């Protein structure tokens, strides 16, 4: 599931176990799009505003072309030239509106400016190796490029420090204590994760000065609780989840109005099965 775009009309993308890519929007029924021609089975997808990348079983990357606010499905797939990654097999992708992060089969992290296959004279569309002695299995990024989090193969959680517009690759990885996770998703202000016990957790207190946040909190997950496999959040914390049984859920937020404060989310959120 990729629910990266948080605008009211923004789509959510889902990849089924059979490899079908489906688009969910608020105004239209779910729609499947064509798969990349002559590709191996698609194993993962990554999305952002008018951006959709797909990765197949052999490590080939495809970029969806023709995506606009009026045409959210796009028109075709372009195969990305991977000559710069010769000998590297990409296994996981995460993208924002401006850059892409990738994890290869050896647990190394890569960074690329630019999210299209077209040459851009304003940026250098080169893959850069992000040096680290850690072995990663996932990188998760927020829509605004400033939040970059990662998971190593031991389910330890890390945040990328000193990420900025002038240094989008950041400086180093800092371990985030308290909870181990098997999967992460990043919004504009919070980080959600699937704990090692398959429960939904959230990291609070994240700011520009404190990118690692303050504390973890367990949230009420989709029923049956404790069977969560994947969580994905939009920019504004609209949550989508998939359970081990393959059921897709969306969180329906409730708000409470305090006379002395603005409306805030209630803790007893409902989950809608799709």
Phi and psi restraints in degrees (value plus and minus 20) as a CYANA .aco file:
   2 UNK   PHI    -151.1  -111.1
   2 UNK   PSI      88.2   128.2
   3 UNK   PHI    -135.6   -95.6
   3 UNK   PSI      29.4    69.4
   4 UNK   PHI     -95.7   -55.7
   4 UNK   PSI     -49.1    -9.1
   5 UNK   PHI    -113.9   -73.9
   5 UNK   PSI      97.2   137.2
   6 UNK   PHI    -118.7   -78.7
   6 UNK   PSI     -12.7    27.3
   7 UNK   PHI     -87.6   -47.6
   7 UNK   PSI     140.5   180.5
   8 UNK   PHI     -76.2   -36.2
   8 UNK   PSI     -58.3   -18.3
   9 UNK   PHI    -117.7   -77.7
   9 UNK   PSI     -11.6    28.4
  10 UNK   PHI     -92.2   -52.2
  10 UNK   PSI     126.4   166.4
  11 UNK   PHI    -107.3   -67.3
  11 UNK   PSI     140.7   180.7
  12 UNK   PHI    -138.5   -98.5
  12 UNK   PSI     114.2   154.2
  13 UNK   PHI    -129.1   -89.1
  13 UNK   PSI     118.3   158.3
  14 UNK   PHI    -152.6  -112.6
  14 UNK   PSI     119.1   159.1
  15 UNK   PHI    -130.6   -90.6
  15 UNK   PSI      99.4   139.4
  16 UNK   PHI    -101.3   -61.3
  16 UNK   PSI     148.1   188.1
  17 UNK   PHI     -82.2   -42.2
  17 UNK   PSI     -45.7    -5.7
  18 UNK   PHI    -106.2   -66.2
  18 UNK   PSI     -21.0    19.0
  19 UNK   PHI      73.0   113.0
  19 UNK   PSI     -12.6    27.4
  20 UNK   PHI    -101.9   -61.9
  20 UNK   PSI     115.5   155.5
  21 UNK   PHI    -122.7   -82.7
  21 UNK   PSI     102.5   142.5
  22 UNK   PHI    -141.5  -101.5
  22 UNK   PSI     121.1   161.1
  23 UNK   PHI    -128.7   -88.7
  23 UNK   PSI     109.6   149.6
  24 UNK   PHI    -131.7   -91.7
  24 UNK   PSI     110.3   150.3
  25 UNK   PHI    -150.6  -110.6
  25 UNK   PSI     146.9   186.9
  26 UNK   PHI     -93.6   -53.6
  26 UNK   PSI     -43.3    -3.3
  27 UNK   PHI    -126.1   -86.1
  27 UNK   PSI     -29.4    10.6
  28 UNK   PHI    -155.2  -115.2
  28 UNK   PSI     138.2   178.2
  29 UNK   PHI     -85.7   -45.7
  29 UNK   PSI     140.2   180.2
  30 UNK   PHI     -76.5   -36.5
  30 UNK   PSI     117.7   157.7
  31 UNK   PHI    -151.9  -111.9
  31 UNK   PSI     112.7   152.7
  32 UNK   PHI    -108.7   -68.7
  32 UNK   PSI     126.2   166.2
  33 UNK   PHI    -132.2   -92.2
  33 UNK   PSI     143.1   183.1
  34 UNK   PHI     -85.7   -45.7
  34 UNK   PSI     130.3   170.3
  35 UNK   PHI    -108.4   -68.4
  35 UNK   PSI     140.4   180.4
  36 UNK   PHI     -76.9   -36.9
  36 UNK   PSI     113.6   153.6
  37 UNK   PHI     -87.7   -47.7
  37 UNK   PSI     115.3   155.3
  38 UNK   PHI      44.5    84.5
  38 UNK   PSI      -2.1    37.9
  39 UNK   PHI    -105.9   -65.9
  39 UNK   PSI     139.9   179.9
  40 UNK   PHI     -93.0   -53.0
  40 UNK   PSI     150.9   190.9
  41 UNK   PHI     -73.9   -33.9
  41 UNK   PSI     113.9   153.9
  42 UNK   PHI     -94.1   -54.1
  42 UNK   PSI     109.3   149.3
  43 UNK   PHI    -126.7   -86.7
  43 UNK   PSI     -42.8    -2.8
  44 UNK   PHI    -179.0  -139.0
  44 UNK   PSI     139.5   179.5
  45 UNK   PHI    -154.4  -114.4
  45 UNK   PSI     139.0   179.0
  46 UNK   PHI    -162.6  -122.6
  46 UNK   PSI     119.4   159.4
  47 UNK   PHI    -161.2  -121.2
  47 UNK   PSI     140.9   180.9
  48 UNK   PHI    -176.3  -136.3
  48 UNK   PSI    -182.9  -142.9
  49 UNK   PHI     -83.4   -43.4
  49 UNK   PSI      94.4   134.4
  50 UNK   PHI      34.9    74.9
  50 UNK   PSI      11.9    51.9
  51 UNK   PHI    -155.6  -115.6
  51 UNK   PSI     112.4   152.4
  52 UNK   PHI    -164.9  -124.9
  52 UNK   PSI     101.4   141.4
  53 UNK   PHI    -133.5   -93.5
  53 UNK   PSI     126.9   166.9
  54 UNK   PHI    -150.3  -110.3
  54 UNK   PSI     125.2   165.2
  55 UNK   PHI    -144.3  -104.3
  55 UNK   PSI     108.3   148.3
  56 UNK   PHI    -119.0   -79.0
  56 UNK   PSI     158.3   198.3
  57 UNK   PHI     -82.9   -42.9
  57 UNK   PSI     -44.4    -4.4
  58 UNK   PHI    -115.1   -75.1
  58 UNK   PSI     -16.3    23.7
  59 UNK   PHI      69.6   109.6
  59 UNK   PSI     -14.4    25.6
  60 UNK   PHI     -98.2   -58.2
  60 UNK   PSI     120.4   160.4
  61 UNK   PHI    -128.9   -88.9
  61 UNK   PSI     117.6   157.6
  62 UNK   PHI    -144.9  -104.9
  62 UNK   PSI     123.2   163.2
  63 UNK   PHI    -138.4   -98.4
  63 UNK   PSI     110.9   150.9
  64 UNK   PHI     -97.2   -57.2
  64 UNK   PSI     103.2   143.2
  65 UNK   PHI    -120.0   -80.0
  65 UNK   PSI     138.2   178.2
  66 UNK   PHI      59.1    99.1
  66 UNK   PSI      -2.5    37.5
  67 UNK   PHI    -104.4   -64.4
  67 UNK   PSI     106.3   146.3
  68 UNK   PHI    -159.8  -119.8
  68 UNK   PSI     154.5   194.5
  69 UNK   PHI     -83.5   -43.5
  69 UNK   PSI     -49.1    -9.1
  70 UNK   PHI    -106.5   -66.5
  70 UNK   PSI     -42.5    -2.5
  71 UNK   PHI    -150.5  -110.5
  71 UNK   PSI      57.5    97.5
  72 UNK   PHI     -89.1   -49.1
  72 UNK   PSI     -41.4    -1.4
  73 UNK   PHI    -101.3   -61.3
  73 UNK   PSI     -36.4     3.6
  74 UNK   PHI      54.6    94.6
  74 UNK   PSI    -195.5  -155.5
  75 UNK   PHI    -143.5  -103.5
  75 UNK   PSI     -46.9    -6.9
  76 UNK   PHI    -183.5  -143.5
  76 UNK   PSI     150.5   190.5
  77 UNK   PHI    -126.8   -86.8
  77 UNK   PSI     116.5   156.5
  78 UNK   PHI    -131.7   -91.7
  78 UNK   PSI     107.4   147.4
  79 UNK   PHI     -95.5   -55.5
  79 UNK   PSI     110.9   150.9
  80 UNK   PHI    -102.0   -62.0
  80 UNK   PSI     113.0   153.0
  81 UNK   PHI     -89.4   -49.4
  81 UNK   PSI      98.2   138.2
  82 UNK   PHI    -126.0   -86.0
  82 UNK   PSI       6.3    46.3
  83 UNK   PHI     -79.5   -39.5
  83 UNK   PSI     -53.1   -13.1
  84 UNK   PHI     -88.5   -48.5
  84 UNK   PSI     -40.1    -0.1
  85 UNK   PHI    -127.2   -87.2
  85 UNK   PSI      14.0    54.0
  86 UNK   PHI     -76.1   -36.1
  86 UNK   PSI     106.3   146.3
  87 UNK   PHI      64.2   104.2
  87 UNK   PSI     -23.3    16.7
  88 UNK   PHI    -122.7   -82.7
  88 UNK   PSI     111.8   151.8
  89 UNK   PHI    -129.0   -89.0
  89 UNK   PSI      89.4   129.4
  90 UNK   PHI     -95.9   -55.9
  90 UNK   PSI     116.9   156.9
  91 UNK   PHI    -140.0  -100.0
  91 UNK   PSI     -35.7     4.3
  92 UNK   PHI    -172.7  -132.7
  92 UNK   PSI     124.4   164.4
  93 UNK   PHI    -149.7  -109.7
  93 UNK   PSI     131.3   171.3
  94 UNK   PHI    -166.4  -126.4
  94 UNK   PSI     114.4   154.4
  95 UNK   PHI    -156.7  -116.7
  95 UNK   PSI     133.0   173.0
  96 UNK   PHI    -133.6   -93.6
  96 UNK   PSI    -184.9  -144.9
  97 UNK   PHI     -97.5   -57.5
  97 UNK   PSI     -28.3    11.7
  98 UNK   PHI    -147.9  -107.9
  98 UNK   PSI     -43.2    -3.2
  99 UNK   PHI    -166.7  -126.7
  99 UNK   PSI     148.2   188.2
 100 UNK   PHI    -151.6  -111.6
 100 UNK   PSI     119.0   159.0
 101 UNK   PHI    -134.2   -94.2
 101 UNK   PSI     126.1   166.1
 102 UNK   PHI    -161.8  -121.8
 102 UNK   PSI     131.8   171.8
 103 UNK   PHI    -140.0  -100.0
 103 UNK   PSI     111.4   151.4
 104 UNK   PHI    -117.2   -77.2
 104 UNK   PSI    -199.4  -159.4
 105 UNK   PHI     -87.1   -47.1
 105 UNK   PSI     -34.5     5.5
 106 UNK   PHI    -119.8   -79.8
 106 UNK   PSI     -12.8    27.2
 107 UNK   PHI      60.6   100.6
 107 UNK   PSI      -6.6    33.4
 108 UNK   PHI    -107.8   -67.8
 108 UNK   PSI     130.2   170.2
 109 UNK   PHI    -125.2   -85.2
 109 UNK   PSI     119.6   159.6
 110 UNK   PHI    -146.7  -106.7
 110 UNK   PSI     133.7   173.7
 111 UNK   PHI    -151.8  -111.8
 111 UNK   PSI     120.9   160.9
 112 UNK   PHI    -159.3  -119.3
 112 UNK   PSI     107.6   147.6
 113 UNK   PHI    -100.6   -60.6
 113 UNK   PSI     117.2   157.2
 114 UNK   PHI      76.3   116.3
 114 UNK   PSI     115.6   155.6
 115 UNK   PHI    -137.3   -97.3
 115 UNK   PSI     -13.2    26.8
 116 UNK   PHI    -133.8   -93.8
 116 UNK   PSI     147.2   187.2
 117 UNK   PHI    -108.9   -68.9
 117 UNK   PSI     -28.6    11.4
 118 UNK   PHI    -100.4   -60.4
 118 UNK   PSI     122.6   162.6
 119 UNK   PHI     -81.1   -41.1
 119 UNK   PSI     122.1   162.1
 120 UNK   PHI    -147.5  -107.5
 120 UNK   PSI      98.4   138.4
 121 UNK   PHI     -92.8   -52.8
 121 UNK   PSI     -34.9     5.1
 122 UNK   PHI    -108.2   -68.2
 122 UNK   PSI     -38.7     1.3
 123 UNK   PHI    -155.2  -115.2
 123 UNK   PSI     136.3   176.3
 124 UNK   PHI    -113.4   -73.4
 124 UNK   PSI      90.4   130.4
 125 UNK   PHI    -106.2   -66.2
 125 UNK   PSI      46.9    86.9
 126 UNK   PHI    -135.6   -95.6
 126 UNK   PSI     126.8   166.8
 127 UNK   PHI    -103.2   -63.2
 127 UNK   PSI     108.1   148.1
 128 UNK   PHI    -134.6   -94.6
 128 UNK   PSI     112.4   152.4
 129 UNK   PHI     -96.6   -56.6
 129 UNK   PSI     108.3   148.3
 130 UNK   PHI    -111.5   -71.5
 130 UNK   PSI      84.7   124.7
 131 UNK   PHI     -83.6   -43.6
 131 UNK   PSI     113.6   153.6
 132 UNK   PHI    -191.3  -151.3
 132 UNK   PSI     128.6   168.6
 133 UNK   PHI    -108.3   -68.3
 133 UNK   PSI     -23.5    16.5
 134 UNK   PHI     -99.4   -59.4
 134 UNK   PSI     136.3   176.3
 135 UNK   PHI    -132.6   -92.6
 135 UNK   PSI      90.5   130.5
 136 UNK   PHI    -116.8   -76.8
 136 UNK   PSI     137.7   177.7
 137 UNK   PHI    -143.4  -103.4
 137 UNK   PSI     -36.5     3.5
 138 UNK   PHI    -173.0  -133.0
 138 UNK   PSI     123.0   163.0
 139 UNK   PHI    -141.3  -101.3
 139 UNK   PSI     114.3   154.3
 140 UNK   PHI    -142.4  -102.4
 140 UNK   PSI     116.4   156.4
 141 UNK   PHI    -149.6  -109.6
 141 UNK   PSI     134.1   174.1
 142 UNK   PHI    -109.6   -69.6
 142 UNK   PSI     147.1   187.1
 143 UNK   PHI     -84.1   -44.1
 143 UNK   PSI     -46.8    -6.8
 144 UNK   PHI    -114.6   -74.6
 144 UNK   PSI     -14.1    25.9
 145 UNK   PHI      57.3    97.3
 145 UNK   PSI     -35.8     4.2
 146 UNK   PHI    -103.2   -63.2
 146 UNK   PSI     -42.1    -2.1
 147 UNK   PHI    -126.6   -86.6
 147 UNK   PSI      97.8   137.8
 148 UNK   PHI    -150.8  -110.8
 148 UNK   PSI      98.9   138.9
 149 UNK   PHI    -143.4  -103.4
 149 UNK   PSI     140.3   180.3
 150 UNK   PHI    -167.1  -127.1
 150 UNK   PSI     141.9   181.9
 151 UNK   PHI    -146.0  -106.0
 151 UNK   PSI     112.8   152.8
 152 UNK   PHI    -111.6   -71.6
 152 UNK   PSI     158.3   198.3
 153 UNK   PHI     -91.0   -51.0
 153 UNK   PSI     -28.0    12.0
 154 UNK   PHI    -120.8   -80.8
 154 UNK   PSI      -9.1    30.9
 155 UNK   PHI      49.5    89.5
 155 UNK   PSI      -0.9    39.1
 156 UNK   PHI     -98.7   -58.7
 156 UNK   PSI     125.0   165.0
 157 UNK   PHI    -122.3   -82.3
 157 UNK   PSI     119.2   159.2
 158 UNK   PHI    -154.1  -114.1
 158 UNK   PSI     133.1   173.1
 159 UNK   PHI    -140.0  -100.0
 159 UNK   PSI     123.0   163.0
 160 UNK   PHI    -104.7   -64.7
 160 UNK   PSI     105.5   145.5
 161 UNK   PHI    -111.7   -71.7
 161 UNK   PSI     133.9   173.9
 162 UNK   PHI      35.4    75.4
 162 UNK   PSI      19.1    59.1
 163 UNK   PHI     -99.0   -59.0
 163 UNK   PSI     110.1   150.1
 164 UNK   PHI    -171.7  -131.7
 164 UNK   PSI     147.2   187.2
 165 UNK   PHI     -77.8   -37.8
 165 UNK   PSI     -53.6   -13.6
 166 UNK   PHI    -102.4   -62.4
 166 UNK   PSI     -38.1     1.9
 167 UNK   PHI    -158.3  -118.3
 167 UNK   PSI      49.9    89.9
 168 UNK   PHI     -85.3   -45.3
 168 UNK   PSI     -39.8     0.2
 169 UNK   PHI    -101.7   -61.7
 169 UNK   PSI     -32.0     8.0
 170 UNK   PHI      54.5    94.5
 170 UNK   PSI    -189.7  -149.7
 171 UNK   PHI    -136.4   -96.4
 171 UNK   PSI     -65.9   -25.9
 172 UNK   PHI    -178.7  -138.7
 172 UNK   PSI     149.7   189.7
 173 UNK   PHI    -119.3   -79.3
 173 UNK   PSI     111.2   151.2
 174 UNK   PHI    -137.4   -97.4
 174 UNK   PSI     106.0   146.0
 175 UNK   PHI     -90.7   -50.7
 175 UNK   PSI     118.4   158.4
 176 UNK   PHI    -123.2   -83.2
 176 UNK   PSI      94.6   134.6
 177 UNK   PHI     -99.1   -59.1
 177 UNK   PSI     149.3   189.3
 178 UNK   PHI      89.9   129.9
 178 UNK   PSI     -61.9   -21.9
 179 UNK   PHI    -167.7  -127.7
 179 UNK   PSI     117.9   157.9
 180 UNK   PHI    -115.9   -75.9
 180 UNK   PSI     125.9   165.9
 181 UNK   PHI    -153.2  -113.2
 181 UNK   PSI     136.4   176.4
 182 UNK   PHI    -122.6   -82.6
 182 UNK   PSI     -33.9     6.1
 183 UNK   PHI    -183.0  -143.0
 183 UNK   PSI     128.3   168.3
 184 UNK   PHI    -150.9  -110.9
 184 UNK   PSI     136.2   176.2
 185 UNK   PHI    -168.2  -128.2
 185 UNK   PSI     122.0   162.0
 186 UNK   PHI    -139.6   -99.6
 186 UNK   PSI     111.0   151.0
 187 UNK   PHI    -121.0   -81.0
 187 UNK   PSI    -181.1  -141.1
 188 UNK   PHI     -96.0   -56.0
 188 UNK   PSI     -44.4    -4.4
 189 UNK   PHI    -150.9  -110.9
 189 UNK   PSI     -34.7     5.3
 190 UNK   PHI    -158.4  -118.4
 190 UNK   PSI     143.4   183.4
 191 UNK   PHI    -142.7  -102.7
 191 UNK   PSI     107.9   147.9
 192 UNK   PHI    -127.0   -87.0
 192 UNK   PSI     129.8   169.8
 193 UNK   PHI    -167.6  -127.6
 193 UNK   PSI     139.7   179.7
 194 UNK   PHI    -118.8   -78.8
 194 UNK   PSI      95.6   135.6
 195 UNK   PHI     -89.7   -49.7
 195 UNK   PSI     148.1   188.1
 196 UNK   PHI     -82.7   -42.7
 196 UNK   PSI     -38.2     1.8
 197 UNK   PHI    -117.6   -77.6
 197 UNK   PSI      -8.8    31.2
 198 UNK   PHI      49.0    89.0
 198 UNK   PSI      12.5    52.5
 199 UNK   PHI    -127.8   -87.8
 199 UNK   PSI     137.3   177.3
 200 UNK   PHI    -103.7   -63.7
 200 UNK   PSI     107.3   147.3
 201 UNK   PHI    -149.2  -109.2
 201 UNK   PSI     139.5   179.5
 202 UNK   PHI    -159.4  -119.4
 202 UNK   PSI     119.6   159.6
 203 UNK   PHI    -118.1   -78.1
 203 UNK   PSI     103.4   143.4
 204 UNK   PHI    -127.7   -87.7
 204 UNK   PSI     144.7   184.7
 205 UNK   PHI      62.2   102.2
 205 UNK   PSI      -0.6    39.4
 206 UNK   PHI     -99.4   -59.4
 206 UNK   PSI     106.6   146.6
 207 UNK   PHI    -158.6  -118.6
 207 UNK   PSI     153.8   193.8
 208 UNK   PHI     -81.9   -41.9
 208 UNK   PSI     -55.8   -15.8
 209 UNK   PHI    -102.0   -62.0
 209 UNK   PSI     -42.4    -2.4
 210 UNK   PHI    -150.2  -110.2
 210 UNK   PSI      53.4    93.4
 211 UNK   PHI     -85.0   -45.0
 211 UNK   PSI     -40.4    -0.4
 212 UNK   PHI    -103.7   -63.7
 212 UNK   PSI     -29.6    10.4
 213 UNK   PHI      54.9    94.9
 213 UNK   PSI    -192.6  -152.6
 214 UNK   PHI    -129.1   -89.1
 214 UNK   PSI     -62.6   -22.6
 215 UNK   PHI    -179.0  -139.0
 215 UNK   PSI     139.3   179.3
 216 UNK   PHI    -116.9   -76.9
 216 UNK   PSI     130.1   170.1
 217 UNK   PHI    -161.9  -121.9
 217 UNK   PSI     114.9   154.9
 218 UNK   PHI     -98.7   -58.7
 218 UNK   PSI     113.8   153.8
 219 UNK   PHI    -129.1   -89.1
 219 UNK   PSI     139.9   179.9
 220 UNK   PHI     -89.9   -49.9
 220 UNK   PSI      99.5   139.5
 221 UNK   PHI    -116.0   -76.0
 221 UNK   PSI     158.9   198.9
 222 UNK   PHI     -87.5   -47.5
 222 UNK   PSI     124.6   164.6
 223 UNK   PHI     -94.3   -54.3
 223 UNK   PSI     129.3   169.3
 224 UNK   PHI     -95.6   -55.6
 224 UNK   PSI     109.5   149.5
 225 UNK   PHI     -79.7   -39.7
 225 UNK   PSI     124.0   164.0
 226 UNK   PHI      72.0   112.0
 226 UNK   PSI     -12.0    28.0
 227 UNK   PHI    -139.7   -99.7
 227 UNK   PSI      -1.0    39.0
 228 UNK   PHI     -89.9   -49.9
 228 UNK   PSI     120.2   160.2
 229 UNK   PHI    -136.7   -96.7
 229 UNK   PSI     -62.5   -22.5
 230 UNK   PHI    -158.5  -118.5
 230 UNK   PSI     119.8   159.8
 231 UNK   PHI    -145.4  -105.4
 231 UNK   PSI     123.0   163.0
 232 UNK   PHI    -161.5  -121.5
 232 UNK   PSI     115.5   155.5
 233 UNK   PHI    -140.1  -100.1
 233 UNK   PSI     128.1   168.1
 234 UNK   PHI    -102.0   -62.0
 234 UNK   PSI     158.9   198.9
 235 UNK   PHI     -75.3   -35.3
 235 UNK   PSI     -57.2   -17.2
 236 UNK   PHI    -128.1   -88.1
 236 UNK   PSI      12.3    52.3
 237 UNK   PHI      49.4    89.4
 237 UNK   PSI       9.6    49.6
 238 UNK   PHI    -102.4   -62.4
 238 UNK   PSI      95.3   135.3
 239 UNK   PHI    -117.9   -77.9
 239 UNK   PSI     117.9   157.9
 240 UNK   PHI    -145.7  -105.7
 240 UNK   PSI     120.1   160.1
 241 UNK   PHI    -158.4  -118.4
 241 UNK   PSI     133.2   173.2
 242 UNK   PHI    -145.4  -105.4
 242 UNK   PSI     115.6   155.6
 243 UNK   PHI    -112.7   -72.7
 243 UNK   PSI     152.1   192.1
 244 UNK   PHI     -82.1   -42.1
 244 UNK   PSI     -45.6    -5.6
 245 UNK   PHI    -100.3   -60.3
 245 UNK   PSI     -21.2    18.8
 246 UNK   PHI      66.7   106.7
 246 UNK   PSI      -9.3    30.7
 247 UNK   PHI    -102.4   -62.4
 247 UNK   PSI     118.6   158.6
 248 UNK   PHI    -123.7   -83.7
 248 UNK   PSI     108.1   148.1
 249 UNK   PHI    -143.4  -103.4
 249 UNK   PSI     131.6   171.6
 250 UNK   PHI    -147.8  -107.8
 250 UNK   PSI     115.5   155.5
 251 UNK   PHI    -100.5   -60.5
 251 UNK   PSI     110.3   150.3
 252 UNK   PHI    -121.1   -81.1
 252 UNK   PSI      90.6   130.6
 253 UNK   PHI     -97.0   -57.0
 253 UNK   PSI     119.7   159.7
 254 UNK   PHI    -129.0   -89.0
 254 UNK   PSI     126.1   166.1
 255 UNK   PHI    -142.9  -102.9
 255 UNK   PSI     130.6   170.6
 256 UNK   PHI    -140.0  -100.0
 256 UNK   PSI     120.1   160.1
 257 UNK   PHI    -126.2   -86.2
 257 UNK   PSI     100.4   140.4
 258 UNK   PHI    -120.0   -80.0
 258 UNK   PSI     116.5   156.5
 259 UNK   PHI     -80.4   -40.4
 259 UNK   PSI     -47.4    -7.4
 260 UNK   PHI    -123.1   -83.1
 260 UNK   PSI     -17.0    23.0
 261 UNK   PHI    -164.9  -124.9
 261 UNK   PSI     146.6   186.6
 262 UNK   PHI     -93.9   -53.9
 262 UNK   PSI     147.5   187.5
 263 UNK   PHI     -84.1   -44.1
 263 UNK   PSI     116.2   156.2
 264 UNK   PHI    -150.7  -110.7
 264 UNK   PSI     132.8   172.8
 265 UNK   PHI     -83.9   -43.9
 265 UNK   PSI     119.0   159.0
 266 UNK   PHI    -101.8   -61.8
 266 UNK   PSI     144.2   184.2
 267 UNK   PHI    -106.2   -66.2
 267 UNK   PSI     -39.6     0.4
 268 UNK   PHI    -116.4   -76.4
 268 UNK   PSI      39.9    79.9
 269 UNK   PHI     -87.2   -47.2
 269 UNK   PSI     129.9   169.9
 270 UNK   PHI    -117.6   -77.6
 270 UNK   PSI     131.3   171.3
 271 UNK   PHI    -137.5   -97.5
 271 UNK   PSI     110.7   150.7
 272 UNK   PHI    -125.4   -85.4
 272 UNK   PSI     105.7   145.7
 273 UNK   PHI    -102.9   -62.9
 273 UNK   PSI     116.9   156.9
